[in-house]
Amino acid sequence: MSDQTILAHISELIAEEHRLQNDPSPAADAHARIRHLEEQLDQCWDLLRQRQAIRDAGGDPGAAHERPISEVEGYLQ
Protein backbone atom coordinates (compact mmCIF):
# COMPACT_ATOMS: atom_id res chain seq x y z
CA MET A 1 0.00 0.00 0.00
CA SER A 2 1.43 3.40 -0.93
CA ASP A 3 1.17 6.71 0.88
CA GLN A 4 -1.08 7.94 -1.94
CA THR A 5 -3.45 5.01 -1.44
CA ILE A 6 -3.62 5.70 2.29
CA LEU A 7 -4.22 9.41 1.67
CA ALA A 8 -6.99 8.60 -0.81
CA HIS A 9 -8.63 6.37 1.80
CA ILE A 10 -8.33 9.16 4.36
CA SER A 11 -10.10 11.52 1.94
CA GLU A 12 -12.93 9.02 1.50
CA LEU A 13 -13.32 8.58 5.25
CA ILE A 14 -13.36 12.35 5.82
CA ALA A 15 -15.94 12.85 3.08
CA GLU A 16 -18.22 10.24 4.65
CA GLU A 17 -17.70 11.74 8.11
CA HIS A 18 -18.67 15.19 6.81
CA ARG A 19 -21.75 13.81 5.06
CA LEU A 20 -22.90 12.17 8.29
CA GLN A 21 -22.16 15.23 10.41
CA ASN A 22 -24.09 17.50 8.04
CA ASP A 23 -27.09 15.21 7.56
CA PRO A 24 -30.18 17.08 8.79
CA SER A 25 -31.92 13.81 9.67
CA PRO A 26 -29.19 11.33 10.58
CA ALA A 27 -29.82 7.62 10.86
CA ALA A 28 -30.06 6.13 14.33
CA ASP A 29 -26.57 4.66 14.08
CA ALA A 30 -24.91 7.80 12.66
CA HIS A 31 -23.01 8.63 15.85
CA ALA A 32 -21.60 5.12 16.08
CA ARG A 33 -20.57 5.26 12.42
CA ILE A 34 -18.87 8.63 12.93
CA ARG A 35 -16.95 7.21 15.89
CA HIS A 36 -15.85 4.24 13.78
CA LEU A 37 -14.74 6.58 10.98
CA GLU A 38 -12.69 8.58 13.49
CA GLU A 39 -11.02 5.38 14.67
CA GLN A 40 -10.23 4.36 11.10
CA LEU A 41 -8.79 7.81 10.44
CA ASP A 42 -6.55 7.47 13.48
CA GLN A 43 -5.33 4.11 12.15
CA CYS A 44 -4.56 5.61 8.74
CA TRP A 45 -2.66 8.57 10.20
CA ASP A 46 -0.73 6.19 12.46
CA LEU A 47 0.20 4.05 9.46
CA LEU A 48 1.44 7.10 7.55
CA ARG A 49 3.55 8.16 10.54
CA GLN A 50 5.00 4.64 10.80
CA ARG A 51 5.84 4.63 7.10
CA GLN A 52 7.57 8.01 7.38
CA ALA A 53 9.56 6.95 10.46
CA ILE A 54 10.73 3.78 8.73
CA ARG A 55 11.58 5.74 5.58
CA ASP A 56 13.53 8.31 7.64
CA ALA A 57 15.50 5.46 9.24
CA GLY A 58 16.44 4.15 5.79
CA GLY A 59 14.06 1.22 5.84
CA ASP A 60 11.29 -0.03 3.60
CA PRO A 61 8.02 1.79 4.40
CA GLY A 62 6.20 -1.32 3.20
CA ALA A 63 7.24 -2.94 6.48
CA ALA A 64 4.78 -0.70 8.36
CA HIS A 65 1.54 -2.35 9.38
CA GLU A 66 -1.88 -1.18 10.48
CA ARG A 67 -2.16 -1.40 14.24
CA PRO A 68 -5.39 -2.42 15.98
CA ILE A 69 -7.82 0.34 16.88
CA SER A 70 -7.46 -0.55 20.57
CA GLU A 71 -3.74 0.18 20.35
CA VAL A 72 -3.99 3.36 18.29
CA GLU A 73 -6.77 4.78 20.44
CA GLY A 74 -4.73 4.09 23.58
CA TYR A 75 -1.91 6.47 22.63
CA LEU A 76 -1.36 9.48 24.84
CA GLN A 77 -1.63 12.76 22.97
CNS distance restraints for C-alpha pairs under 8 A (distance, minus, plus):
assign (resid   1 and name CA) (resid   5 and name CA) 6.25 0.50 0.50
assign (resid   1 and name CA) (resid   6 and name CA) 7.13 0.50 0.50
assign (resid   1 and name CA) (resid  62 and name CA) 7.10 0.50 0.50
assign (resid   2 and name CA) (resid   6 and name CA) 6.41 0.50 0.50
assign (resid   2 and name CA) (resid  62 and name CA) 7.89 0.50 0.50
assign (resid   3 and name CA) (resid   7 and name CA) 6.07 0.50 0.50
assign (resid   3 and name CA) (resid  48 and name CA) 6.69 0.50 0.50
assign (resid   4 and name CA) (resid   8 and name CA) 6.06 0.50 0.50
assign (resid   5 and name CA) (resid   9 and name CA) 6.26 0.50 0.50
assign (resid   6 and name CA) (resid  10 and name CA) 6.21 0.50 0.50
assign (resid   6 and name CA) (resid  44 and name CA) 6.52 0.50 0.50
assign (resid   6 and name CA) (resid  48 and name CA) 7.43 0.50 0.50
assign (resid   7 and name CA) (resid  11 and name CA) 6.25 0.50 0.50
assign (resid   8 and name CA) (resid  12 and name CA) 6.38 0.50 0.50
assign (resid   9 and name CA) (resid  13 and name CA) 6.23 0.50 0.50
assign (resid  10 and name CA) (resid  14 and name CA) 6.13 0.50 0.50
assign (resid  10 and name CA) (resid  41 and name CA) 6.24 0.50 0.50
assign (resid  10 and name CA) (resid  44 and name CA) 6.79 0.50 0.50
assign (resid  11 and name CA) (resid  15 and name CA) 6.10 0.50 0.50
assign (resid  12 and name CA) (resid  16 and name CA) 6.28 0.50 0.50
assign (resid  13 and name CA) (resid  17 and name CA) 6.11 0.50 0.50
assign (resid  13 and name CA) (resid  37 and name CA) 6.23 0.50 0.50
assign (resid  13 and name CA) (resid  40 and name CA) 7.85 0.50 0.50
assign (resid  13 and name CA) (resid  41 and name CA) 6.93 0.50 0.50
assign (resid  14 and name CA) (resid  18 and name CA) 6.11 0.50 0.50
assign (resid  14 and name CA) (resid  37 and name CA) 7.87 0.50 0.50
assign (resid  14 and name CA) (resid  41 and name CA) 7.93 0.50 0.50
assign (resid  15 and name CA) (resid  19 and name CA) 6.22 0.50 0.50
assign (resid  16 and name CA) (resid  20 and name CA) 6.23 0.50 0.50
assign (resid  17 and name CA) (resid  21 and name CA) 6.11 0.50 0.50
assign (resid  17 and name CA) (resid  34 and name CA) 5.86 0.50 0.50
assign (resid  17 and name CA) (resid  37 and name CA) 6.61 0.50 0.50
assign (resid  18 and name CA) (resid  22 and name CA) 6.01 0.50 0.50
assign (resid  19 and name CA) (resid  23 and name CA) 6.05 0.50 0.50
assign (resid  20 and name CA) (resid  26 and name CA) 6.75 0.50 0.50
assign (resid  20 and name CA) (resid  30 and name CA) 6.49 0.50 0.50
assign (resid  20 and name CA) (resid  34 and name CA) 7.09 0.50 0.50
assign (resid  21 and name CA) (resid  34 and name CA) 7.80 0.50 0.50
assign (resid  26 and name CA) (resid  30 and name CA) 5.93 0.50 0.50
assign (resid  29 and name CA) (resid  33 and name CA) 6.25 0.50 0.50
assign (resid  30 and name CA) (resid  34 and name CA) 6.10 0.50 0.50
assign (resid  31 and name CA) (resid  35 and name CA) 6.23 0.50 0.50
assign (resid  32 and name CA) (resid  36 and name CA) 6.26 0.50 0.50
assign (resid  33 and name CA) (resid  37 and name CA) 6.15 0.50 0.50
assign (resid  34 and name CA) (resid  38 and name CA) 6.20 0.50 0.50
assign (resid  35 and name CA) (resid  39 and name CA) 6.33 0.50 0.50
assign (resid  36 and name CA) (resid  40 and name CA) 6.22 0.50 0.50
assign (resid  37 and name CA) (resid  41 and name CA) 6.10 0.50 0.50
assign (resid  38 and name CA) (resid  42 and name CA) 6.24 0.50 0.50
assign (resid  39 and name CA) (resid  43 and name CA) 6.35 0.50 0.50
assign (resid  39 and name CA) (resid  69 and name CA) 6.36 0.50 0.50
assign (resid  39 and name CA) (resid  73 and name CA) 7.19 0.50 0.50
assign (resid  40 and name CA) (resid  44 and name CA) 6.27 0.50 0.50
assign (resid  40 and name CA) (resid  69 and name CA) 7.44 0.50 0.50
assign (resid  41 and name CA) (resid  45 and name CA) 6.17 0.50 0.50
assign (resid  42 and name CA) (resid  46 and name CA) 6.05 0.50 0.50
assign (resid  42 and name CA) (resid  69 and name CA) 8.00 0.50 0.50
assign (resid  42 and name CA) (resid  72 and name CA) 6.82 0.50 0.50
assign (resid  42 and name CA) (resid  73 and name CA) 7.46 0.50 0.50
assign (resid  43 and name CA) (resid  47 and name CA) 6.15 0.50 0.50
assign (resid  43 and name CA) (resid  66 and name CA) 6.53 0.50 0.50
assign (resid  43 and name CA) (resid  67 and name CA) 6.69 0.50 0.50
assign (resid  43 and name CA) (resid  68 and name CA) 7.57 0.50 0.50
assign (resid  43 and name CA) (resid  69 and name CA) 6.54 0.50 0.50
assign (resid  43 and name CA) (resid  72 and name CA) 6.32 0.50 0.50
assign (resid  44 and name CA) (resid  48 and name CA) 6.29 0.50 0.50
assign (resid  44 and name CA) (resid  66 and name CA) 7.50 0.50 0.50
assign (resid  45 and name CA) (resid  49 and name CA) 6.24 0.50 0.50
assign (resid  46 and name CA) (resid  50 and name CA) 6.17 0.50 0.50
assign (resid  46 and name CA) (resid  66 and name CA) 7.72 0.50 0.50
assign (resid  46 and name CA) (resid  67 and name CA) 7.93 0.50 0.50
assign (resid  46 and name CA) (resid  72 and name CA) 7.25 0.50 0.50
assign (resid  47 and name CA) (resid  51 and name CA) 6.14 0.50 0.50
assign (resid  47 and name CA) (resid  64 and name CA) 6.69 0.50 0.50
assign (resid  47 and name CA) (resid  65 and name CA) 6.53 0.50 0.50
assign (resid  47 and name CA) (resid  66 and name CA) 5.71 0.50 0.50
assign (resid  47 and name CA) (resid  67 and name CA) 7.62 0.50 0.50
assign (resid  48 and name CA) (resid  52 and name CA) 6.20 0.50 0.50
assign (resid  49 and name CA) (resid  53 and name CA) 6.14 0.50 0.50
assign (resid  50 and name CA) (resid  54 and name CA) 6.16 0.50 0.50
assign (resid  50 and name CA) (resid  61 and name CA) 7.63 0.50 0.50
assign (resid  50 and name CA) (resid  64 and name CA) 5.88 0.50 0.50
assign (resid  50 and name CA) (resid  65 and name CA) 7.93 0.50 0.50
assign (resid  51 and name CA) (resid  55 and name CA) 6.04 0.50 0.50
assign (resid  51 and name CA) (resid  60 and name CA) 7.98 0.50 0.50
assign (resid  51 and name CA) (resid  61 and name CA) 4.48 0.50 0.50
assign (resid  51 and name CA) (resid  62 and name CA) 7.12 0.50 0.50
assign (resid  51 and name CA) (resid  63 and name CA) 7.72 0.50 0.50
assign (resid  51 and name CA) (resid  64 and name CA) 5.58 0.50 0.50
assign (resid  52 and name CA) (resid  56 and name CA) 5.97 0.50 0.50
assign (resid  52 and name CA) (resid  61 and name CA) 6.91 0.50 0.50
assign (resid  53 and name CA) (resid  57 and name CA) 6.24 0.50 0.50
assign (resid  54 and name CA) (resid  58 and name CA) 6.43 0.50 0.50
assign (resid  54 and name CA) (resid  59 and name CA) 5.09 0.50 0.50
assign (resid  54 and name CA) (resid  60 and name CA) 6.41 0.50 0.50
assign (resid  54 and name CA) (resid  61 and name CA) 5.48 0.50 0.50
assign (resid  54 and name CA) (resid  63 and name CA) 7.89 0.50 0.50
assign (resid  54 and name CA) (resid  64 and name CA) 7.46 0.50 0.50
assign (resid  55 and name CA) (resid  59 and name CA) 5.16 0.50 0.50
assign (resid  55 and name CA) (resid  60 and name CA) 6.11 0.50 0.50
assign (resid  55 and name CA) (resid  61 and name CA) 5.45 0.50 0.50
assign (resid  67 and name CA) (resid  71 and name CA) 6.50 0.50 0.50
assign (resid  67 and name CA) (resid  72 and name CA) 6.51 0.50 0.50
assign (resid  68 and name CA) (resid  72 and name CA) 6.38 0.50 0.50
assign (resid  69 and name CA) (resid  73 and name CA) 5.78 0.50 0.50
assign (resid  70 and name CA) (resid  74 and name CA) 6.17 0.50 0.50
assign (resid  71 and name CA) (resid  75 and name CA) 6.94 0.50 0.50
